[in-house]
Amino acid sequence: MCPGFFLYYWQIRKKIIRDLGNKKAYQLHGSAIFDRYLARKSTQPKEDQYGEAGALISEIKTVDADKAYFALYDRIRNHSRVHMIWSRFSRIAAILIIPLLIFTVWKQVDEEKPDVPVEISYQEISNPSGIRSSVVLPDGTKVWLNAESRIRYSIPFINKTREVELVGEAFLNVAKNPDSPFEVRVNQFTVRALGTQFNVKAFPGDGQVEVVLKEGSIQLDNNTESAQERIHLKPNELWVYDKISRSAVLKKVDADEHIAWHRNRLVLNKTTMAELAVQLERWYGVQVEIKDQGLYKYRFTTVFDNEPLHRVIELLEMSSPIRINYIPGEYNTGTGDVEKSIIQISAKQ
């Protein structure tokens, strides 16, 4: 059907509806409209009919049918394009809004949850007197733990810092991890390292705290009441803090002498009788009794390389003016424990 005929039919239909003057005529279709129109017009004079027909023809001639058609077509097409764009936008918005909605709901629920404290568990390793051990920490650091010593660390272990609490003596070969410094905490002292080998000696009953560096570098923070200082140790340097005078010294040493214990070597280098007694008690789990006060001024210099106790007693008696009486420990029927053996040291007559 050509555009001109379509517009012509539309104009006739509008004219009929206007002439009928009845709103219900919008619901009439096809021949019903023409039947009523012809029935009414049949009673009109011919002059009126000719006049209305001429006016209608003149009105149709003034309409650009093609232009009207294409204008209507453009409106339909634009409407379809807007509908298509809106449809796509709706789908994209749905894709974006759904995750946002999920996140918002999760955030709201998460904020409403009560704060639950994180439970931290600790791993503790301890040695009684006469026992030395070694352990590998979760980060790969290897620790040799001396007798009468213990370490404690948190689980999980690797955080911003890897912290170990030490009581006693330990030699550490620290695994390198630049993102998580390694710290050994001893009372008010903190030894920090990234990857190195060092020894920390801090027995509660001793009058001194000692830190010696074998390899690499360490930072030591002294946060005692008498001093607030930070020290950097180099290999073969020993830092000694005196608990009584509350003073510290730094000196050059042979680090191997101070870490030999972790290889089961007992090194005595001008060691006093009092120091020897303490080392024998820790090393072999015995009780040492010094019978003569004059022996306290005596010093020992020797090395025991993984020697049993009876052999150490023999060598000490052979190399020094002392006599040793060994009393084996007895079984205590009351407690069910074996009491410590006793070593009595006296001067030779």
Secondary structure, 3 states (H helix, E strand, C coil): CCHHHHHHHHHHHHHHHHHHCCHHHHHCCCHHHHHHHHHHHCCCCHHHHHHHHHHHHHHHHCCCHHHHHHHHHHHHHHHHHHHHHHHHHHHHHHHHHHHHHHHHHHHHHHHHCCCCCCCCEEEEEEECCCCCEEEECCCCCEEEECCCEEEEEEECCCCCCEEEEEEEEEEEECCCCCCCCEEEEECCEEEEECCCEEEEEECCCCCEEEEEEEECCEEEEECCCCCCEEEEECCCEEEEEECCCCEEEEEECCHHHHHHHHHCEEEEEEEEHHHHHHHHHHHHCCEEEECCHHHHHCEEEEEEECCCHHHHHHHHHHHCCEEEEEECCCECCCCCCECCCEEEEEECC
